[in-house]
Amino acid sequence: MAEAAHNSSEVPHLDQAIHAEGMEPVGTVAHEGVEPHTDPRAVGMDATAWVSLAMAVFIIILLVKKVPALIGGALDGKIAQIRAQLDEASKLRAEAEKLKAEYEAKMAAAAGEAEAMRQHAEHEAETLIADAQANAEALVARRQKMAEDKIGAAERAAIADIRAKAVNAATSAAASLIANGHDATADKALVDSAIKGLAPTA
């Protein structure tokens, strides 16, 4: 503790150092009989006045050289360029919307044509199916009629064959019976009766 107090007593105070060098802090008030420090002046004006004057001169030079007009012109040109770009963008957007509308119209037309083609194909398919069914039914009917005709013809032929065989059998049987049951005398009597039957009656 004593050592810290000793060190603090050895370190000179800032004000003492400034006084030892013969200087005074800027903007400080006078104390201990020393006059206050003031800002340097030239032609009766301090630094703030000189800065203000320089700014005024700079602004006057800008006005004389028409720098604001040049800046305004540059800004106007930039604005015009931006407006042209906006107009071009609006035109491109309008063209894009027009193309989109045309594309949507073409898509709608294509969809309508596809639907019409589908319906037409379905109608043709139904017509072909109906024609095929009608043709199949007609073919079946014709084949059935032909089969029935063939069956009828076969039946008629069989019946005719059976009748012919029956007639032949009956004829053979009758001939056999006649041959076995008649003699020459009976035949003569039959011939005589037949001749009498053929003679004209008075």
C-alpha positions in Angstrom: 0.0 0.0 0.0 2.8 2.3 0.9 4.6 1.3 -2.3 1.5 2.2 -4.4 1.4 5.6 -2.7 5.1 6.1 -3.4 4.7 5.2 -7.1 1.7 7.6 -7.4 3.8 10.4 -5.9 6.6 9.7 -8.4 4.4 9.8 -11.5 4.0 13.5 -12.5 0.5 14.8 -13.0 -0.6 15.5 -16.7 -1.2 19.1 -16.0 2.2 19.4 -14.4 3.8 17.8 -17.5 2.0 20.2 -19.8 3.1 23.2 -17.7 6.6 21.8 -17.6 6.7 21.8 -21.4 5.2 25.2 -21.6 2.0 24.0 -23.4 -1.7 24.4 -22.5 -4.5 22.0 -23.6 -6.5 23.3 -26.5 -9.8 24.9 -25.5 -9.0 24.8 -21.8 -9.6 27.8 -19.6 -6.7 29.6 -18.0 -5.6 28.7 -14.6 -2.8 29.5 -12.3 -2.1 32.7 -14.0 -1.6 31.2 -17.6 -3.6 32.8 -20.4 -6.1 30.5 -22.3 -5.0 28.9 -25.6 -6.9 30.1 -28.7 -7.3 28.7 -32.3 -5.1 30.1 -35.0 -6.5 32.9 -37.1 -5.7 34.1 -40.6 -7.0 37.3 -42.1 -9.2 37.6 -39.1 -11.0 34.2 -39.6 -10.6 31.0 -37.7 -10.5 27.5 -39.1 -14.3 27.1 -39.0 -14.8 30.2 -41.1 -12.1 29.1 -43.6 -13.8 25.7 -44.0 -17.2 27.4 -44.5 -15.6 29.7 -47.1 -14.0 26.8 -48.9 -17.3 25.0 -49.0 -19.0 28.1 -50.4 -16.3 28.5 -53.1 -16.6 24.8 -54.0 -20.3 25.1 -54.3 -19.9 28.2 -56.5 -17.4 26.4 -58.7 -19.9 23.5 -59.1 -22.6 25.9 -60.1 -20.4 27.8 -62.5 -19.2 24.6 -64.2 -22.9 23.5 -64.3 -22.1 20.3 -62.5 -25.7 20.0 -61.2 -27.0 20.3 -64.7 -24.5 17.7 -65.9 -25.5 15.4 -63.1 -29.2 16.1 -63.8 -28.6 15.4 -67.5 -26.9 12.2 -66.6 -29.7 11.2 -64.3 -32.3 12.2 -67.0 -30.5 10.0 -69.5 -30.3 7.1 -67.0 -34.1 7.6 -66.3 -34.8 7.7 -70.0 -32.8 4.5 -70.5 -34.6 2.8 -67.6 -37.9 3.9 -69.1 -36.9 2.5 -72.5 -36.0 -0.8 -70.8 -39.3 -0.8 -68.9 -41.2 -0.1 -72.2 -39.2 -2.9 -73.9 -40.0 -5.2 -70.9 -43.7 -4.3 -71.2 -43.6 -5.1 -74.9 -41.9 -8.4 -74.3 -44.4 -9.2 -71.6 -47.3 -8.4 -73.9 -45.8 -10.5 -76.6 -45.3 -13.3 -74.1 -48.9 -13.1 -72.9 -50.0 -13.1 -76.5 -47.9 -16.2 -77.3 -49.3 -17.8 -74.1 -52.9 -17.1 -75.2 -52.2 -18.5 -78.7 -50.5 -21.6 -77.2 -53.5 -22.1 -74.8 -55.9 -21.7 -77.7 -54.0 -24.2 -79.8 -53.9 -26.6 -76.9 -57.6 -26.2 -76.5 -58.2 -26.8 -80.2 -55.9 -29.8 -80.2 -57.8 -31.2 -77.1 -61.1 -30.6 -78.9 -59.8 -32.3 -82.1 -58.4 -35.2 -80.0 -61.8 -35.6 -78.3 -63.6 -35.5 -81.6 -61.2 -38.1 -83.1 -61.7 -40.3 -80.0 -65.5 -40.1 -80.3 -65.3 -40.8 -84.1 -63.1 -43.8 -83.5 -65.4 -45.1 -80.8 -68.4 -44.7 -83.2 -66.5 -46.5 -86.0 -65.5 -49.3 -83.6 -69.2 -49.6 -82.4 -70.3 -49.7 -86.1 -67.7 -52.3 -87.0 -68.6 -54.4 -84.0 -72.3 -54.2 -84.9 -71.6 -55.1 -88.5 -69.4 -58.0 -87.4 -72.1 -59.3 -85.1 -74.7 -59.0 -87.9 -72.4 -60.7 -90.4 -71.7 -63.4 -87.9 -75.4 -64.0 -87.2 -76.2 -64.0 -91.0 -73.3 -66.5 -91.6 -74.6 -68.7 -88.8 -78.1 -68.5 -90.2 -76.8 -69.4 -93.7 -74.7 -72.3 -92.4 -77.7 -73.5 -90.3 -80.0 -73.3 -93.4 -77.4 -75.1 -95.5 -77.1 -77.8 -92.8 -80.9 -78.1 -92.6 -81.1 -78.3 -96.4 -78.4 -81.0 -96.5 -80.2 -82.9 -93.7 -83.5 -82.7 -95.5 -82.0 -83.8 -98.8 -80.3 -86.7 -97.0 -83.6 -87.6 -95.4 -85.5 -87.4 -98.7 -82.8 -89.5 -100.4 -82.9 -92.1 -97.7 -86.7 -92.2 -97.8 -86.6 -92.6 -101.6 -84.0 -95.3 -101.4 -86.0 -97.1 -98.7 -89.1 -96.8 -100.9 -87.3 -98.1 -104.0 -85.9 -101.0 -102.0 -89.4 -101.7 -100.6 -91.0 -101.6 -104.1 -88.3 -103.9 -105.4 -88.8 -106.2 -102.5 -92.6 -106.2 -102.9 -92.3 -106.7 -106.7 -89.9 -109.6 -106.2 -92.2 -111.1 -103.5 -95.2 -110.7 -105.7 -93.5 -112.3 -108.7 -92.4 -115.2 -106.6 -95.9 -115.7 -105.2 -97.4 -115.5 -108.7 -94.9 -117.8 -110.1 -95.5 -120.3 -107.3 -99.3 -120.1 -107.2 -100.3 -120.1 -110.8 -99.9 -122.7 -113.6 -100.5 -122.6 -117.3 -104.2 -123.3 -117.0 -104.6 -120.4 -114.6 -102.6 -118.1 -116.8 -104.8 -119.1 -119.8 -107.9 -118.3 -117.9 -106.4 -114.9 -116.8 -105.5 -114.1 -120.3 -108.9 -115.0 -121.6 -110.6 -112.9 -119.0 -108.3 -110.0 -119.8 -109.1 -110.4 -123.5 -112.9 -110.4 -122.8 -112.4 -107.3 -120.7 -110.7 -105.6 -123.7 -113.5 -106.6 -126.2 -116.0 -103.8 -126.9 -119.4 -104.3 -125.3 -122.6 -104.3 -127.7 
